[in-house]
Amino acid sequence: MIFAHKYFIMKYHILGGIRMQGNVRPETMERITTAELANAFIDEQIKELKEQIGDKKVLLALSGGVDSSVVAALLIKAVGKQLVCVHVNHGLLRKGEPEQVVEVFKNQMNANLVYVDAVDRFLDKLAGVAEPEKKRKIIGAEFIRVFEEEARKLDGIEFLAQGTIYPDILESDGVKAHHNVGGLPEDLQFELVEPVKLLFKDEVRVVGKALGLPDNMVFRQPFPGPGLGVRCLGAITRDRLEAVRESDAILREEFAKNGLEGKVWQYFTAVPDFKSVGVKDGKRTFAFPVIIRAVNTKDAMTATVENVPFELLQHITHRITTEVENVNRVLYDLTPKPSGTIEWE
């Protein structure tokens, strides 16, 4: 009885005694830092989601990132099969990510998941497009078209769930430019469901952990909305896109093995659209370089370069140049922000 009373007080205190309505986080809302606080938040949100959605259906674009994954897990607990998750594989995700979404949500959580293989569609649209902002716009617009097509196949959808978090509201007046599906036509307008919109990223991770999502999904490092499309520099080609995907997987694996996962804020590889001369197995090669980027930041406005041990860089270089096709050179980007941005495009 004492525990139940304490738990009720905790739930009330977390949300400042009010429902998660409006776009302003209450000053009295406690920061979610523990599993106990996360579970209290989860219970409160499940109650609110059931009240809001009732017996209707809700649609969610599930990218596999922590924000949309936490929203999906919350909705599965609240309304089960009334949630329809649409995962669009546009060919620009990191190695293993589409498979992980299917495994976690369809196989483990028994979610109502629609998987859309749109790889050829996106890459055909992006063929020959080198300008970064144009690439971003094509990717965003095509995603909306694919999502619209899938939404039209479904009956009875009245709600649209989004992984909006509080920094999105602070930075863009409530519009999440990279990940939401704003821009749908007038006849496909839904009531929004945004259960984590008043949470900061670190709180979303604590909630995700409490929901039982895997660590490599909960603690996934920041990833640009256009995905690997802005790390395959210039016009995207399939050979360089695969070089980015494979070299990135090696980098992430080695950082995890050597205790840098979680210590370094963001790390990735990029492949430019030019080649250099090299030697492999005694023969001349003409192949692409891979650029490694590893930075630390608190607010993403400025960033410092991680001092990766030289021996580890040598090992990663050896693996990339021997395991990744069409690559003969590895470079380490030593540029802080400013003068360079964190991403290359």
QUIBELZI-V696084 format. One record per pair of residues at least 4 apart in sequence whose C-alpha atoms are under 6 Angstrom apart, sorted by sequence separation. I is the first residue (numbers start at 0). J is the second residue. D is the distance in Angstrom with one decimal. If there is no record, write none. Layout:
BEGIN
I_J_D ; I_J_D
END
This chain:
BEGIN
12_16_5.9 ; 44_48_5.9 ; 48_52_5.9 ; 49_53_5.4 ; 64_68_5.9 ; 65_69_6.0 ; 74_78_5.7 ; 75_79_4.2 ; 99_103_5.9 ; 100_104_5.9 ; 101_105_5.2 ; 102_106_4.9 ; 103_107_5.0 ; 104_108_4.8 ; 105_109_4.7 ; 119_123_5.8 ; 136_140_5.9 ; 137_141_5.9 ; 143_147_5.9 ; 166_170_5.9 ; 167_171_5.8 ; 168_172_4.9 ; 175_179_5.6 ; 198_202_5.9 ; 208_212_5.7 ; 214_218_5.7 ; 215_219_5.5 ; 231_235_5.8 ; 241_245_6.0 ; 242_246_5.9 ; 243_247_5.9 ; 255_259_5.9 ; 259_263_5.8 ; 278_282_5.4 ; 318_322_5.6 ; 319_323_5.3 ; 335_339_6.0 ; 336_340_5.4 ; 11_16_4.8 ; 31_36_5.6 ; 63_68_5.7 ; 105_110_4.8 ; 168_173_4.0 ; 207_212_5.7 ; 254_259_4.8 ; 255_260_4.7 ; 278_283_4.6 ; 334_339_5.9 ; 61_67_5.5 ; 104_110_5.3 ; 254_260_5.4 ; 277_283_5.8 ; 278_284_5.4 ; 296_302_4.7 ; 320_326_5.8 ; 277_284_4.8 ; 295_302_5.5 ; 320_327_5.3 ; 167_175_5.7 ; 276_284_5.7 ; 295_303_5.3 ; 231_240_5.7 ; 276_285_4.6 ; 294_303_5.5 ; 207_217_5.9 ; 275_285_5.5 ; 294_304_4.5 ; 275_286_5.7 ; 294_305_5.2 ; 15_27_4.8 ; 274_286_4.8 ; 293_305_5.6 ; 15_28_4.6 ; 204_217_5.5 ; 274_287_4.4 ; 316_329_5.8 ; 14_28_4.9 ; 13_28_5.1 ; 13_29_4.7 ; 270_289_5.0 ; 247_267_5.7 ; 269_289_5.9 ; 247_268_5.3 ; 269_290_5.1 ; 268_290_5.4 ; 61_84_5.9 ; 268_291_4.6 ; 58_82_6.0 ; 60_84_5.9 ; 61_85_5.7 ; 62_86_6.0 ; 56_81_4.6 ; 57_82_4.9 ; 58_83_4.9 ; 59_84_4.8 ; 60_85_5.0 ; 61_86_5.0 ; 267_292_5.5 ; 56_82_5.9 ; 243_269_5.8 ; 266_292_5.4 ; 85_112_6.0 ; 243_270_6.0 ; 266_293_4.1 ; 49_77_5.9 ; 83_111_5.2 ; 84_112_4.7 ; 85_113_4.7 ; 86_114_5.0 ; 87_115_4.8 ; 88_116_5.2 ; 89_117_5.0 ; 90_118_4.5 ; 265_293_5.7 ; 10_39_5.1 ; 83_112_6.0 ; 84_113_6.0 ; 88_117_5.7 ; 89_118_4.5 ; 265_294_5.6 ; 159_189_5.5 ; 80_111_5.7 ; 158_189_5.0 ; 160_191_5.8 ; 164_195_5.6 ; 165_196_5.1 ; 264_295_4.8 ; 304_335_5.8 ; 45_77_4.9 ; 89_121_5.8 ; 157_189_5.4 ; 158_190_4.7 ; 159_191_5.0 ; 160_192_4.4 ; 161_193_5.4 ; 164_196_4.0 ; 165_197_4.7 ; 263_295_5.8 ; 303_335_4.9 ; 158_191_5.8 ; 159_192_5.9 ; 160_193_5.8 ; 163_196_5.0 ; 164_197_5.9 ; 165_198_5.3 ; 302_335_5.6 ; 164_198_5.6 ; 165_199_5.5 ; 302_336_4.8 ; 301_336_4.9 ; 63_100_5.7 ; 143_180_6.0 ; 231_269_5.9 ; 232_270_6.0 ; 288_326_5.7 ; 230_269_4.6 ; 231_270_5.3 ; 232_271_4.7 ; 233_272_5.9 ; 286_325_5.1 ; 287_326_4.7 ; 290_329_5.9 ; 286_326_5.1 ; 288_328_4.5 ; 289_329_4.8 ; 290_330_4.7 ; 291_331_4.9 ; 292_332_5.4 ; 286_327_5.6 ; 288_329_5.5 ; 290_331_5.8 ; 220_265_6.0 ; 177_224_4.9 ; 277_327_5.9 ; 246_319_5.8 ; 135_225_5.9 ; 67_162_4.5 ; 66_162_4.8 ; 57_156_5.7 ; 56_156_4.8 ; 56_157_6.0 ; 57_158_4.4 ; 58_159_4.8 ; 59_160_4.9 ; 57_159_5.5 ; 58_160_5.9 ; 129_233_4.1 ; 129_234_3.9 ; 128_234_4.8 ; 127_234_5.1 ; 229_344_5.4 ; 92_226_5.7 ; 91_226_5.2 ; 91_227_4.8 ; 91_228_5.8 ; 69_207_5.3 ; 94_244_5.8 ; 65_216_6.0 ; 93_244_5.7 ; 65_217_5.2 ; 37_206_5.0 ; 31_202_5.3 ; 24_197_5.5 ; 34_209_5.9 ; 131_344_5.7
END
